[in-house]
Amino acid sequence: MSSRPLRAIIDLGALRNNVALTKEMSGEARAFGVVKADGYGHGLRRIYPGLSGLDGLAVLEIASAIELRELGDQRPILLLEGVFGSAELKLALEHQLSVVVYSMEQVDLLLQSRETKRIDVFVKVNTGMNRLGLSLIELPQVCRLLAEAPIVSTVTVMTHYADADGERGIDWQDKRLLTVDGIRDFDQSRSNSAALICFGAKGQSWVRPGMMLYGVSPIEGRTARSIGLKPVMTLVSKIIATQQLDAGDRVGYGGAFTASHSMRIGIVAGGYGDGYPRSATHRTPVLVSGKKVSVIGRVSMDTVAIDLTHAPQSQVGSPVTLWGEGLPVEDVARSAGTIGYELVTRLNARVPVEIIGE
């Protein structure tokens, strides 16, 4: 019995290409590959074999870090939000994890600890993102205290760029950070994917690339292909039905699309229940047998309707690419009013996954 045709293809060869390019851009800096959100929706265990070229990995939850240790990974593993309480600190020490501290509560947890093992600490400072981070005023004293604390092995100063690919760039944040008294005495970690691509990694010990590893451009108006990145996830399906419309016929819930003339449409397996964006507009691109067509009507939970005017040979069973190889996820996301990050991270668990390039 044949199965529903929707599936995600994960290309480990593309991942290795992106890792190699990331390392090249990093120069002398070491690279933490950010694999939070289950490897940005790709499946951490699935993509793990393609991550060997990186110097370390960065995750959000301690459970993910422990999972990596259980896979036998001995590289530095960074907890991007640090630990939440003494029990997690004990686990972090036991599994030799590195931790971010972004609040005085986390700093005090380390300073008051009587644990005998030591830990690498990344002190996150707020230089303008105004999300997480200690203030620039607190930074010098915190770094000094941590550097002298028996539990701390190394101290690295870390910040996050708010607009690396935008008009403001990174200089305004670098100036705030690097003029702080004594801060150049400590290792630095500043660049995310966009900053690494646009400005490199000069003066840093560690960079933290994320989205670029998965072959998605973090830069508005610049394609992943132009950077040299390859898509790791391709979401493919097939046409499972066709309909012939007359002028005035409407499509889908609420009749959001009305045919202005006689036309043929295709119904594709895949909808918002699978992770395809319900917000996809009538301009959202889809590939059918390699030809670009567009979504029409509202995306349903299990299906999406497409205009077959420019793919007249298409029929039931014709292959469809919803994003990935040949159709950048950034293009789909832009038409749906979101970003590529969101689309790949919300792929539903019911979608079968095929691994290639092993």
Phi and psi in degrees as a GROMACS rama.xvg file:
@    title "Ramachandran Plot"
@    xaxis  label "Phi"
@    yaxis  label "Psi"
@TYPE xy
-75.2291  154.255  SER-2
-105.799  167.277  SER-3
-55.1096  135.367  ARG-4
-78.129  -10.6512  PRO-5
-69.3072  133.691  LEU-6
-158.431  157.461  ARG-7
-105.198  131.689  ALA-8
-104.238  122.753  ILE-9
-106.176  118.492  ILE-10
-103.326  102.72  ASP-11
-69.9438  -25.2009  LEU-12
-65.0229  -40.7418  GLY-13
-64.769  -39.9073  ALA-14
-61.5098  -44.4651  LEU-15
-62.7355  -38.1309  ARG-16
-59.1991  -45.7774  ASN-17
-68.755  -36.4427  ASN-18
-64.107  -44.3908  VAL-19
-62.4  -40.8983  ALA-20
-66.6326  -39.5105  LEU-21
-60.2555  -45.1892  THR-22
-64.3543  -38.5058  LYS-23
-61.8136  -44.1994  GLU-24
-68.2558  -27.0342  MET-25
-74.5596  -18.2946  SER-26
60.4819  -126.55  GLY-27
-82.225  -11.9364  GLU-28
-73.8147  146.684  ALA-29
-84.494  154.42  ARG-30
-119.154  120.773  ALA-31
-84.8676  118.851  PHE-32
-80.4114  120.879  GLY-33
-82.0055  118.084  VAL-34
-123.742  28.4116  VAL-35
-66.1168  171.835  LYS-36
53.13  46.6352  ALA-37
54.7352  50.3939  ASP-38
63.2429  48.0456  GLY-39
49.7173  42.0898  TYR-40
83.3029  -3.04917  GLY-41
-85.9835  -15.4817  HIS-42
94.8233  105.539  GLY-43
-58.7184  -45.3169  LEU-44
-66.5082  -34.2104  ARG-45
-65.7581  -44.3169  ARG-46
-88.5572  -8.32384  ILE-47
-52.1078  -41.6713  TYR-48
-61.6279  -22.4085  PRO-49
-88.9937  1.43629  GLY-50
-102.378  6.5568  LEU-51
-65.7158  -21.2956  SER-52
-78.4272  -3.87577  GLY-53
-89.2842  159.293  LEU-54
-85.81  -20.741  ASP-55
-168.541  174.898  GLY-56
-129.623  151.436  LEU-57
-128.299  131.69  ALA-58
-133.407  173.407  VAL-59
-95.9566  -52.1153  LEU-60
-96.5434  148.152  GLU-61
-65.712  -28.2202  ILE-62
-62.348  -38.0684  ALA-63
-67.293  -38.2  SER-64
-64.5714  -42.4318  ALA-65
-66.0053  -37.3561  ILE-66
-58.5669  -41.7457  GLU-67
-64.9639  -40.3637  LEU-68
-63.1045  -37.7305  ARG-69
-67.5524  -23.8623  GLU-70
-77.7915  -5.95467  LEU-71
96.8027  10.0365  GLY-72
-73.4822  126.149  ASP-73
-108.991  3.26178  GLN-74
-74.8654  165.532  ARG-75
-56.6317  135.4  PRO-76
-124.899  123.126  ILE-77
-103.817  129.018  LEU-78
-89.2147  109.049  LEU-79
-69.7604  -20.7658  LEU-80
-113.883  15.2087  GLU-81
67.2402  -153.802  GLY-82
-112.267  154.815  VAL-83
-116.178  80.5855  PHE-84
106.161  169.189  GLY-85
-68.7961  -30.3799  SER-86
-64.9783  -41.9415  ALA-87
-70.8679  -34.6562  GLU-88
-61.0496  -41.8199  LEU-89
-60.5312  -42.5552  LYS-90
-64.8388  -41.0061  LEU-91
-61.5037  -41.014  ALA-92
-67.3996  -42.2847  LEU-93
-61.0908  -38.0375  GLU-94
-99.9  10.7986  HIS-95
55.085  51.4013  GLN-96
-94.243  156.357  LEU-97
-99.1284  148.426  SER-98
-127.62  144.463  VAL-99
-87.9841  140.577  VAL-100
-120.426  130.087  VAL-101
-128.405  1.82381  TYR-102
-140.54  158.918  SER-103
-66.3993  -28.3322  MET-104
-61.8182  -41.7483  GLU-105
-70.2384  -37.0295  GLN-106
-61.4093  -47.3567  VAL-107
-62.7399  -35.1011  ASP-108
-58.7403  -41.0461  LEU-109
-71.7475  -44.4201  LEU-110
-65.6795  -30.8733  LEU-111
-91.9655  -6.24915  GLN-112
-68.8239  144.871  SER-113
-108.729  13.4158  ARG-114
-64.4344  148.634  GLU-115
-95.5447  -19.1815  THR-116
-76.4232  163.117  LYS-117
-117.485  159.354  ARG-118
-142.054  144.561  ILE-119
-83.1171  133.183  ASP-120
-120.068  134.738  VAL-121
-112.086  113.194  PHE-122
-88.6447  111.356  VAL-123
-87.738  127.865  LYS-124
-119.665  141.438  VAL-125
-85.3181  110.217  ASN-126
-108.7  9.86887  THR-127
144.618  -10.4508  GLY-128
-70.146  -31.8965  MET-129
56.0042  46.7411  ASN-130
-121.881  -88.6139  ARG-131
-111.255  152.07  LEU-132
138.767  146.733  GLY-133
-70.5485  159.846  LEU-134
-77.5403  158.068  SER-135
-61.8131  -29.7819  LEU-136
-68.6116  -39.5692  ILE-137
-73.2171  -25.2629  GLU-138
-56.2992  -51.187  LEU-139
-58.3864  -45.7954  PRO-140
-66.0013  -42.3587  GLN-141
-60.6001  -45.0293  VAL-142
-61.7077  -41.2519  CYS-143
-65.2699  -45.616  ARG-144
-62.1197  -43.8781  LEU-145
-68.1314  -38.672  LEU-146
-61.7984  -27.9509  ALA-147
-94.0572  -7.81567  GLU-148
-74.0552  135.197  ALA-149
-59.2594  -29.0256  PRO-150
-78.9712  -17.1189  ILE-151
-95.5781  128.708  VAL-152
-89.0947  -55.4699  SER-153
-136.072  154.947  THR-154
-121.261  126.73  VAL-155
-122.551  134.254  THR-156
-89.2395  132.156  VAL-157
-131.853  139.102  MET-158
-140.879  172.043  THR-159
-127.425  128.273  HIS-160
-77.2204  135.73  TYR-161
-90.6153  -25.0359  ALA-162
-147.591  42.9151  ASP-163
-60.3771  -32.8292  ALA-164
-99.6819  12.1501  ASP-165
-112.499  -166.762  GLY-166
-63.8512  -36.1064  GLU-167
-77.5353  -23.5834  ARG-168
63.143  -142.587  GLY-169
-121.398  -14.5675  ILE-170
-58.8661  -38.7301  ASP-171
-64.6409  -33.1063  TRP-172
-79.8806  -39.3354  GLN-173
-60.1983  -40.652  ASP-174
-62.3528  -40.6807  LYS-175
-63.1253  -40.3802  ARG-176
-79.343  -49.6583  LEU-177
-77.6636  -7.14323  LEU-178
-94.0222  -1.20757  THR-179
-69.384  133.879  VAL-180
-53.9091  124.177  ASP-181
77.7834  0.40477  GLY-182
-71.7956  -26.4114  ILE-183
-71.6689  -7.83168  ARG-184
-74.7832  -13.8561  ASP-185
-108.478  150.541  PHE-186
-60.4812  154.898  ASP-187
-121.93  147.399  GLN-188
-141.035  109.851  SER-189
-127.997  -35.9313  ARG-190
-84.0808  129.187  SER-191
-93.2243  -168.871  ASN-192
-58.3487  -50.277  SER-193
-62.0354  -42.827  ALA-194
-67.4673  -38.2308  ALA-195
-63.9402  -43.0394  LEU-196
-68.1341  -42.2307  ILE-197
-82.3397  -33.5218  CYS-198
-129.603  -6.37228  PHE-199
78.269  -161.324  GLY-200
-128.772  22.9985  ALA-201
-56.6411  135.055  LYS-202
77.5947  13.6582  GLY-203
-120.035  147.126  GLN-204
-89.4727  -33.6437  SER-205
-135.217  140.541  TRP-206
-117.804  163.843  VAL-207
-131.107  67.8062  ARG-208
-70.0528  140.939  PRO-209
-125.499  -84.562  GLY-210
-60.0978  -32.4022  MET-211
-63.1323  -28.1388  MET-212
-60.3088  -30.0015  LEU-213
-94.2049  5.72893  TYR-214
80.1305  26.8677  GLY-215
-115.071  129.878  VAL-216
-71.2955  130.395  SER-217
-89.7629  5.0841  PRO-218
-115.66  120.211  ILE-219
-59.0618  128.375  GLU-220
84.3057  -0.74252  GLY-221
-123.199  123.975  ARG-222
-78.3363  154.562  THR-223
-61.0958  -39.1445  ALA-224
-61.3893  -38.9833  ARG-225
-66.1235  -22.4579  SER-226
-85.5255  -22.3239  ILE-227
105.088  8.75973  GLY-228
-88.6814  150.845  LEU-229
-120.779  139.386  LYS-230
-66.0207  130.527  PRO-231
-85.6811  -34.0615  VAL-232
-109.685  127.568  MET-233
-122.48  124.842  THR-234
-99.0208  114.396  LEU-235
-120.602  156.56  VAL-236
-155.843  -161.103  SER-237
-144.522  159.144  LYS-238
-72.3533  128.604  ILE-239
-108.686  -7.73543  ILE-240
-164.789  157.79  ALA-241
-128.311  155.898  THR-242
-135.7  142.741  GLN-243
-100.718  121.404  GLN-244
-104.341  146.315  LEU-245
-100.794  160.512  ASP-246
-53.7712  130.521  ALA-247
97.1218  -15.3048  GLY-248
-69.178  143.923  ASP-249
-110.416  160.162  ARG-250
-124.445  131.483  VAL-251
75.5713  -174.728  GLY-252
-59.6823  132.852  TYR-253
73.5848  0.00527804  GLY-254
56.0305  43.2654  GLY-255
-65.7581  -21.5082  ALA-256
-118.682  133.097  PHE-257
-119.225  126.299  THR-258
-69.7935  129.802  ALA-259
-89.8776  -9.37391  SER-260
-158.431  173.103  HIS-261
-64.5921  133.067  SER-262
-158.207  161.077  MET-263
-112.237  138.234  ARG-264
-124.858  158.512  ILE-265
-115.311  148.829  GLY-266
-111.149  122.096  ILE-267
-107.991  137.805  VAL-268
-70.6161  120.299  ALA-269
138.235  126.373  GLY-270
-152.85  -164.154  GLY-271
-68.5266  -19.3464  TYR-272
-69.4908  -14.0884  GLY-273
-102.593  -11.0896  ASP-274
113.366  -3.65972  GLY-275
-72.5968  139.585  TYR-276
-69.39  125.116  PRO-277
-65.1084  -22.6775  ARG-278
-80.6983  2.04648  SER-279
-56.1495  129.69  ALA-280
-93.4309  178.745  THR-281
-69.0902  -4.67347  HIS-282
-102.419  0.571753  ARG-283
-69.4205  124.328  THR-284
-78.7006  149.468  PRO-285
-141.089  144.304  VAL-286
-100.94  127.901  LEU-287
-121.16  116.286  VAL-288
50.6321  37.2067  SER-289
83.8624  -2.32632  GLY-290
-104.44  138.192  LYS-291
-82.337  125.116  LYS-292
-127.208  -170.638  VAL-293
-136.63  156.782  SER-294
-67.5066  145.175  VAL-295
-132.622  149.319  ILE-296
70.4198  -179.863  GLY-297
-78.3035  139.806  ARG-298
-67.9601  132.045  VAL-299
-94.8373  176.241  SER-300
-62.1234  -37.1826  MET-301
-118.689  -10.0305  ASP-302
-143.052  161.436  THR-303
-136.843  140.498  VAL-304
-96.2037  142.526  ALA-305
-132.907  150.656  ILE-306
-83.153  122.171  ASP-307
-99.2093  14.1262  LEU-308
-54.6421  -42.182  THR-309
-94.2526  8.91133  HIS-310
-136.487  61.9941  ALA-311
-63.3507  -22.4389  PRO-312
-82.9901  -7.15128  GLN-313
-67.6023  148.276  SER-314
-152.864  -179.415  GLN-315
-56.7289  128.779  VAL-316
98.4815  -10.1869  GLY-317
-64.6521  137.981  SER-318
-71.0845  143.738  PRO-319
-129.478  136.259  VAL-320
-111.142  122.011  THR-321
-89.9419  -31.6828  LEU-322
-168.601  160.06  TRP-323
120.885  -132.396  GLY-324
-60.3417  118.398  GLU-325
90.1866  -14.7991  GLY-326
-145.693  92.1823  LEU-327
-55.1846  135.02  PRO-328
-60.6103  -27.6242  VAL-329
-61.335  -37.2252  GLU-330
-67.3355  -41.7606  ASP-331
-64.6271  -45.4608  VAL-332
-62.3679  -43.0979  ALA-333
-59.3589  -42.8488  ARG-334
-68.4635  -24.8602  SER-335
-93.7782  4.22975  ALA-336
72.4034  30.4378  GLY-337
-140.499  -159.508  THR-338
-126.621  158.27  ILE-339
-58.7773  -34.3613  GLY-340
-51.777  -46.2737  TYR-341
-66.9247  -40.7452  GLU-342
-64.1794  -48.5948  LEU-343
-70.716  -29.5579  VAL-344
-79.0998  -14.9617  THR-345
-107.433  19.4341  ARG-346
-57.712  128.413  LEU-347
-76.5132  148.371  ASN-348
-63.9522  -18.7058  ALA-349
-75.9411  -10.2164  ARG-350
-81.117  120.6  VAL-351
-63.7107  148.539  PRO-352
-121.633  133.565  VAL-353
-114.711  130.98  GLU-354
-100.193  129.473  ILE-355
-125.918  166.945  ILE-356
74.0522  23.8458  GLY-357
